[in-house]
Amino acid sequence: MKTLRTTVMTLAAVLSLVAQAAQAAFPTAYSPVEVQPQVGASGQHEFDLRPAQQRARREGKALYVYLGASDCAYCRKYEQFLSASTRELVPRFAPKYLVVDLRSQLSVTANQLILRTEALRLPYADFQRAIGDQRARLLVYPSVWLLDAATGKPLMQMPAGTGTFQTVAEQIEIL
């Protein structure tokens, strides 16, 4: 009886973790374009932003690129904030930005994470340096970029990590 109980509790815990990972995403109210990585034999996770760049140009928008990890507590906190703030924020996002949701995991290292735009295909830190992003350091989740759809260059320097946009006013300030 004890073994069955332990097995059921373990299964429930696993199913809970799977459900949390499945829900990990930029909220659908923002109409994000989901980009799953192409995982190579060497373990590289390549995120191809080219289709999003092309679509954003057609729509006359910039890119709001969100790099989150399915197992990142701070990412869930930011996503919950966005969900709770849809009434205030969606009208600010929709006319100006194509939201791009890059789905990663904390186990993916900076050298494994490859970002590809129409102009570049580089590991995270090299990509950051190439586009002039001053955050070219350790890979931090969550990360956000505001990119020009034509050039793939940042429209402004952005924060990253645990303190990213904790109030509606902070989020609106960069939009």
Secondary structure, DSSP 8 states (H G I E B T S, - for coil): -HHHHHHHHHHHHHHHHHHHHHH-SS-GGG--EEE--EE-TTS-EEEE-HHHHHHHHHHT-EEEEEEEETT-HHHHHHHHHHHHTHHHHHHHHTTTEEEEEEEE-TTS-TTTEEEE-SS-EEEHHHHHHHTT-TT-SS--SSEEEEE-TTT--BSS---BSTTS--SHHHHHHH-
